Amino acid sequence: MPNMSITKKALAQALKELMCEEPLARISVGDICERCGMNRKSFYYHFKDKYDLVNWIFYTEFLEGILTKSVHGDGWDDTLRLCEYFAQNKTFYRRALEVQGQNSFYEYFGDVLAASLREILDPFFVEGEHHEFFITLFAEALRSVILRWVREDEDIPPAEFVQLLKAATMGLGYKVFREEEA
């Protein structure tokens, strides 16, 4: 088991280094293997493709490594941790999110956001025909705004970015609540 972890981490490090140099679309499995001195057979033993490796990096570095070791707050704390993580790894995730389609990090990240939002929002929505629509709406919106933030050249610090998200969300919620009371 330890050898598996070492191999996966070496492949991950090689991909992270390569993505500092060029976009994910231009990086092949052969490039990754060459960078860390492994063969393609070793790569495919552990991962389906380079997108699976990107998703594994996010899972092990953020989901498993950060969220499972932290105390969950109101959702905003986790959003801040996510944004801090993306800011620390901005080039990697900027390039990872450029690629869309089946097995891409873009899709995986959307699924992760939807699952997280489902956990947070389920108590507020009555299960029904529109429940999944609301989860999808919020997950897509959050993914889009985070993607835009990661791509931006002018750096908004993570804490400020999350405050903007919170202000927009709370402001919309307050407006809807006032309209419902009227």
The 8 nearest C-alpha neighbors of each residue, nearest first, counted from 0:
[[1, 3, 2, 4, 5, 6, 7, 45],
 [0, 2, 4, 3, 5, 6, 7, 8],
 [3, 1, 5, 4, 0, 6, 7, 8],
 [4, 2, 6, 0, 1, 5, 7, 45],
 [3, 5, 7, 1, 2, 6, 8, 0],
 [4, 6, 2, 8, 3, 7, 9, 1],
 [7, 5, 9, 3, 4, 8, 2, 10],
 [8, 6, 4, 10, 9, 5, 11, 3],
 [7, 9, 11, 5, 10, 6, 12, 4],
 [8, 10, 12, 6, 11, 7, 5, 13],
 [11, 9, 13, 7, 8, 12, 6, 14],
 [12, 10, 8, 14, 9, 13, 7, 15],
 [11, 13, 15, 9, 14, 10, 8, 16],
 [12, 14, 10, 16, 11, 15, 31, 34],
 [15, 13, 17, 11, 16, 12, 31, 18],
 [14, 16, 12, 18, 17, 13, 11, 91],
 [17, 15, 13, 19, 14, 18, 12, 20],
 [16, 18, 14, 20, 19, 15, 13, 21],
 [17, 19, 21, 15, 20, 16, 91, 22],
 [20, 18, 16, 17, 21, 90, 91, 15],
 [19, 21, 18, 17, 16, 22, 15, 90],
 [20, 22, 18, 19, 17, 23, 25, 26],
 [23, 21, 24, 94, 25, 18, 26, 20],
 [22, 24, 26, 25, 94, 18, 95, 21],
 [23, 25, 22, 26, 98, 27, 21, 94],
 [26, 24, 23, 22, 27, 21, 18, 30],
 [27, 25, 23, 24, 30, 28, 22, 17],
 [28, 26, 30, 29, 25, 31, 49, 24],
 [27, 29, 31, 30, 32, 49, 26, 39],
 [28, 30, 32, 27, 31, 33, 39, 38],
 [31, 29, 27, 33, 28, 32, 34, 26],
 [30, 32, 28, 34, 29, 33, 13, 14],
 [33, 31, 37, 29, 35, 34, 30, 38],
 [32, 34, 36, 30, 31, 35, 29, 37],
 [35, 33, 31, 32, 13, 36, 30, 37],
 [36, 34, 32, 33, 37, 13, 9, 10],
 [37, 35, 33, 34, 32, 38, 31, 9],
 [38, 36, 32, 35, 33, 41, 39, 42],
 [37, 39, 40, 41, 32, 42, 36, 33],
 [38, 40, 42, 41, 43, 32, 29, 37],
 [39, 41, 43, 42, 38, 44, 37, 45],
 [42, 40, 44, 39, 38, 43, 37, 45],
 [41, 43, 39, 40, 44, 45, 46, 38],
 [44, 42, 46, 40, 45, 41, 47, 39],
 [43, 45, 41, 42, 40, 46, 47, 39],
 [44, 46, 43, 42, 41, 7, 47, 3],
 [47, 45, 43, 48, 51, 42, 52, 44],
 [48, 46, 43, 51, 45, 49, 50, 52],
 [47, 49, 51, 50, 46, 52, 43, 28],
 [48, 50, 52, 51, 28, 53, 47, 46],
 [51, 49, 53, 52, 103, 48, 102, 54],
 [50, 52, 54, 48, 49, 53, 46, 47],
 [51, 53, 55, 49, 50, 54, 46, 56],
 [54, 52, 50, 56, 55, 51, 49, 57],
 [55, 53, 51, 57, 52, 56, 104, 58],
 [56, 54, 52, 58, 53, 57, 59, 51],
 [55, 57, 53, 59, 54, 58, 60, 52],
 [58, 56, 54, 60, 61, 55, 59, 53],
 [57, 59, 62, 55, 56, 61, 60, 63],
 [60, 58, 63, 56, 57, 64, 61, 55],
 [61, 59, 64, 57, 58, 56, 63, 62],
 [60, 62, 65, 64, 57, 58, 63, 59],
 [63, 61, 58, 66, 64, 65, 59, 60],
 [64, 62, 59, 67, 61, 58, 65, 66],
 [63, 65, 60, 61, 59, 62, 66, 67],
 [66, 64, 61, 68, 67, 62, 63, 69],
 [65, 67, 69, 62, 68, 63, 64, 61],
 [66, 68, 63, 69, 65, 64, 62, 70],
 [69, 67, 66, 65, 64, 70, 63, 62],
 [70, 68, 66, 67, 71, 65, 77, 72],
 [69, 71, 72, 68, 66, 67, 76, 77],
 [72, 70, 69, 73, 77, 74, 76, 66],
 [71, 73, 76, 74, 70, 75, 77, 69],
 [72, 74, 75, 76, 71, 77, 119, 78],
 [75, 73, 77, 76, 72, 78, 71, 119],
 [74, 76, 78, 77, 73, 79, 72, 161],
 [77, 75, 79, 78, 74, 72, 80, 73],
 [76, 78, 80, 74, 79, 75, 81, 71],
 [79, 77, 75, 81, 76, 80, 82, 74],
 [78, 80, 82, 76, 77, 81, 161, 83],
 [81, 79, 77, 83, 78, 82, 84, 76],
 [82, 80, 78, 84, 79, 83, 77, 85],
 [83, 81, 85, 79, 84, 157, 80, 86],
 [82, 84, 86, 80, 85, 81, 157, 79],
 [83, 85, 81, 87, 82, 86, 80, 88],
 [84, 86, 82, 88, 89, 87, 83, 81],
 [87, 85, 89, 83, 88, 84, 82, 157],
 [86, 88, 84, 85, 89, 83, 82, 90],
 [89, 87, 85, 86, 91, 90, 92, 84],
 [88, 90, 86, 85, 92, 91, 87, 93],
 [91, 89, 93, 92, 88, 94, 19, 18],
 [90, 92, 94, 89, 88, 93, 18, 95],
 [93, 91, 95, 94, 89, 90, 96, 88],
 [94, 92, 90, 96, 91, 95, 89, 150],
 [93, 95, 97, 92, 91, 96, 22, 23],
 [96, 94, 92, 97, 93, 91, 98, 104],
 [95, 97, 105, 98, 93, 94, 92, 104],
 [98, 96, 94, 95, 99, 93, 105, 23],
 [99, 97, 96, 95, 103, 105, 100, 24],
 [100, 98, 103, 105, 97, 106, 96, 101],
 [101, 99, 103, 102, 106, 98, 105, 104],
 [100, 102, 103, 106, 99, 104, 105, 107],
 [103, 101, 50, 100, 106, 104, 51, 107],
 [104, 102, 105, 50, 106, 101, 100, 99],
 [103, 105, 107, 106, 108, 54, 95, 96],
 [104, 106, 96, 103, 108, 107, 99, 109],
 [107, 105, 109, 104, 103, 108, 110, 102],
 [106, 108, 104, 110, 109, 105, 111, 103],
 [107, 109, 111, 105, 110, 106, 104, 112],
 [110, 108, 106, 112, 107, 111, 113, 105],
 [109, 111, 113, 107, 108, 112, 114, 106],
 [112, 110, 108, 114, 109, 113, 115, 107],
 [111, 113, 115, 109, 110, 114, 138, 116],
 [112, 114, 110, 138, 116, 111, 115, 117],
 [115, 113, 117, 111, 112, 116, 110, 118],
 [116, 114, 112, 118, 117, 113, 111, 119],
 [115, 117, 119, 113, 118, 114, 120, 112],
 [116, 118, 114, 120, 115, 121, 119, 113],
 [117, 119, 115, 116, 121, 120, 114, 122],
 [118, 120, 116, 117, 121, 115, 74, 122],
 [119, 121, 117, 123, 122, 116, 118, 124],
 [122, 120, 123, 117, 124, 118, 119, 125],
 [123, 121, 120, 124, 119, 125, 118, 117],
 [124, 122, 120, 121, 125, 119, 126, 117],
 [125, 123, 121, 122, 126, 120, 130, 127],
 [124, 126, 127, 123, 130, 121, 122, 129],
 [127, 125, 130, 124, 128, 129, 121, 131],
 [128, 126, 130, 129, 125, 131, 124, 132],
 [127, 129, 130, 126, 131, 132, 125, 133],
 [128, 130, 132, 127, 131, 133, 126, 134],
 [129, 131, 127, 132, 133, 126, 128, 134],
 [132, 130, 134, 133, 129, 135, 128, 127],
 [131, 133, 129, 135, 130, 134, 136, 128],
 [134, 132, 136, 131, 135, 130, 137, 129],
 [133, 135, 131, 137, 136, 132, 138, 113],
 [136, 134, 138, 132, 133, 137, 139, 131],
 [137, 135, 133, 139, 134, 138, 132, 140],
 [136, 138, 140, 134, 139, 135, 141, 133],
 [139, 137, 135, 113, 141, 140, 112, 136],
 [140, 138, 142, 136, 141, 137, 135, 143],
 [141, 139, 137, 143, 138, 142, 136, 144],
 [140, 142, 138, 144, 143, 139, 137, 145],
 [141, 143, 139, 145, 140, 144, 146, 138],
 [144, 142, 146, 140, 141, 145, 139, 147],
 [143, 145, 147, 141, 146, 142, 148, 140],
 [146, 144, 148, 142, 147, 143, 141, 149],
 [147, 145, 143, 149, 144, 148, 142, 150],
 [146, 148, 144, 150, 145, 149, 151, 143],
 [147, 149, 145, 151, 146, 150, 144, 155],
 [150, 148, 146, 147, 151, 93, 145, 89],
 [151, 149, 147, 148, 93, 146, 152, 89],
 [152, 150, 148, 153, 149, 147, 154, 155],
 [151, 153, 154, 150, 149, 148, 155, 147],
 [154, 152, 151, 155, 148, 150, 156, 149],
 [153, 155, 152, 156, 151, 148, 149, 157],
 [154, 156, 160, 157, 159, 153, 148, 158],
 [155, 157, 159, 158, 154, 160, 86, 83],
 [158, 156, 160, 82, 159, 83, 161, 155],
 [159, 157, 161, 160, 156, 162, 79, 83],
 [158, 160, 162, 156, 157, 161, 163, 155],
 [161, 159, 157, 163, 162, 158, 155, 156],
 [162, 160, 164, 158, 163, 159, 165, 79],
 [161, 163, 165, 159, 160, 164, 166, 158],
 [164, 162, 160, 166, 161, 165, 167, 159],
 [165, 163, 161, 167, 162, 166, 168, 160],
 [164, 166, 162, 168, 163, 167, 169, 161],
 [167, 165, 163, 169, 168, 164, 170, 162],
 [166, 168, 170, 164, 165, 169, 171, 163],
 [169, 167, 165, 171, 170, 166, 164, 172],
 [168, 170, 172, 166, 171, 167, 165, 173],
 [169, 171, 167, 173, 172, 168, 166, 174],
 [172, 170, 174, 168, 169, 173, 167, 175],
 [173, 171, 169, 175, 170, 174, 176, 168],
 [172, 174, 176, 170, 171, 175, 169, 177],
 [175, 173, 171, 177, 176, 172, 170, 178],
 [176, 174, 178, 172, 177, 173, 171, 179],
 [175, 177, 173, 179, 174, 178, 172, 180],
 [178, 176, 174, 180, 179, 175, 173, 181],
 [177, 179, 175, 181, 180, 176, 174, 173],
 [180, 178, 176, 177, 181, 175, 174, 173],
 [181, 179, 177, 178, 176, 175, 174, 173],
 [180, 178, 179, 177, 176, 175, 174, 173]]
